Amino acid sequence: MKALFPRRSDWVDAIVINTAGGLTGGDKLDIDACVGAGSRMSLTTQAAERAYKASADVARVSTKLCVEDSARMHWLPQELILFEGAALKRRLQIALQGKAELLMVEPVVFGRVAMGEELTNVQFQDRIEIRRDGVPLYMDALNLTGDLRAQMARVAGGAGAMASVVLVAPNAEAHLKPLRKLLPESGGASLLAEDLLALRLLASDSFELRRALLPILDRLSGDRLPTSWRL
């Protein structure tokens, strides 16, 4: 792993690069980042992450983010693409302090649609935990095991991609109605608290998912979406 820091005057931009090219069985990846009090930081990835067929153990990714008082973080990784036979456990832990603000997205793509790939043997566990001053604010857990093609056909209309978006900010409620107008029929937005907005989107493939996400992230980020998202 390595990180690049493109220069911008009022924000710190960081681009995380997985030099291994992807994840496979037995890999272990830890990401830790902290935004100091009153600072602004955007953290993204250079390209989509790939979870390849696991030949042995499960791959594990642990991300721990800290956002200190009155700071703002944008956690905007590009898509995770699950390949047939992938075995991956991910855990994202975000600790907010005081009046910290957060925008995060986690997009996941189920197979390489353009190649006709169908996921019939996958292990994918994903946890998102957001706390403010140690108190749980948002918790989400996803467990997809076995034949994802059949599972998604039953509960998600056969969607080939999905994304979760969370905004923690004082003006969260002001975004609710405009975002509902931007969302496709397969998306939904809810105000879970006066400062907590959560969205979930389903799409047929990665192209349609990104097309739906871009205007949403542009709005919520204040047009500060990392350049890598537009390449």
N, C-alpha and C positions, 0 to 999 in steps of 0.2 A: 504494500500500500504506500502511496505517496499523495501529497496534496499540492495543488497550485493555488496561488493567491493573485488573481488579476487585480489591478489597482482601480479603486474607485474612491472618491474623496470622502463621502459621508457614510459608507458601509464597508465592512470587511467581507469580501467574497472568497469563498474557499471551494475548490473543486477536488473531490476525492477520486483517486484513480486506483483501480484494482489492477496492478501490473500482471497478475496471474491470468487475467482474461475471463475469469468466472469462478464458480464454486462447484466443488464435487465432493464425494463422500469423504468424511474425515477432516475436511477443512474447518478451521476455526478463525473467525475474524472478529476483532474487537475495535470499535470506534468510540472514542471519547472526545467530547468538545464542550467548551464552556464559554459563554458570552459574559463578559464583565459588566458590572453595574453601569447602566446608562448607555451601553454600547449597542451597535447594530451589526448583525452578521447573517449572511446567507450561505448555506451549506448545501451543495449539490454533488452529483456525480458526473463524470465526463460522458458517460454513455450508459445504456441499459446494462444492468447486472444479469448474468446468466447462471442459472442453477442447472448443471449438467447431470446426466445419469450417474447415480451413486454406485460405485463398484464395491464399496465397503460400508463404512459407518455413515451416520448422518452429518451433514454440514451444519455448522452453527454460526450465527451472526448475532453479536450483542452490540447494541448501540446505546450509549449513555450520554445524554445531553443535559447541560446545566445552563439555566438562563437566570442571571442574577437580577436583583431589584431594578426596575425601570429600564431593563434591556429588552431587545426584541430579536428573536431568531426566526429565520425562515429555513425550515428543514424540507428541502425540495429534491429528493433523489429521483432520478429517472426510473423507468420501469424495471421491475424484476421479471425476467422471463423464465418460467418453469419449463424444463425439457422433460420428455418422457423418461420415467425412471428416477427423477430427481427426489432427493430426500433432504429436507432443509427445515431447521428450526430457527426462527428469528425472534428477537426480543428487543423492543425499543422502549427505553425508559427516559422520560423527560422530567426534570425537576425544575419547576418554576419557583422563583422567590419574590415575595412582595408584589410589586406591580409589573412583573415581567409579562411580555406578550409573545405569542407564538403563532406561526402559520406552518402547518405541516401537511405533506401529501405522501401517500404510499400507494403507488400504482403497481398492479400485478397482472401479468399476461400469462394465460394458460396455453402454452405451446406455440409453435411457429405455424400460424394459420396459413401463410403463403406457401408453406411446404406440405400442407395437408396433415401436419402432425396432430394426433389426438392423444390426450393424456389418459391412459387407462391404468397406470401403476405409479402413483405419486404419493409421497409423504410431505405434507406442508403444514407446519404449525407456526402461527404468527401471533405475537402479543404486542399490544401497544398500551403503555401505562403513562399517564400524565398526572403529575401531582403538583399542587401549589403549597409550599411550606409544609410538605409532608402529608398533606390531606389529598386523598384521591379526587381527581377532577374528571378524568375520562379514562375508561378501561375498555379494551376491546380484545377479543380472542377469536382466532379463526383456526379451525382444524379440518383440513381436507386430506383424506387418506383413501387410496385405492383408485377407483375409476372416476376421475373428475369429469369426464365427458358425460357420464350418466348422471352424476350428482348435479352438475350445472344445468342439465336438461330438465331435471325435476324442479329445482328451486330457483333458477335464475334465467329461465328461457333460453338456455343454451349459450349464455354469454361466454365470450372468449377472453374477457379482460374486465378488471374492476379497479376501483380506486377509492381510498378513504381520504377525506380532507377535513382538517380541524383548524379552526381559528379561535384563539384565545385573545381577546382584546376588548377594551371598553365599548367600542363601536360595533360589536358583533351583530347586534340586533338590526342595525341599519342596513346590513348587507343581505338580510334574509329574503325580502321580497325581490330585489333585483336578481339575486342568484337563482331563485326559483324560475324566473323568466328565462335565464340562460340554460338551465338544466334540460337535458333531453328527457323523454318520457321514462327512461330507465334509470333516472337519478332522483334523489330526494335530499332535502335539506331540513334540518331541525335546529331550533334554538334550545339547547339543553339547560342553559342558564343565561342570565342577562349578558354575560361576557363570553359565552361558549357556543360556538356554531359548529355543527358537524354535518358533513355531506357524505353520501355514498353513491357511486356511479357504477353502472354496468354498461359494457359495450361489446360489440361483436368481435372486435380485434383491437390491436394496439393503435392502429391509425385512427379509428373512430374514438377510442378513449382519449387520445391526445387532442384530437380536434375539439372534444367536449371540455377537456381540462384547461386548455390554454386561456380562453376568455375568463374562466373562473379564477385561475391563478393570477392572471393579469390584474383583475379587480382587487383581489384580496391582498396582493403584494404591493399594490400601488404602482403597477407597471415596473416592478423591479425583478421580473422573472429572469433567471440566469440565461446568458446567451446560449449555453449548451442545450437548452430546451428547444431552441428554434432551429437547430442545425438538422 
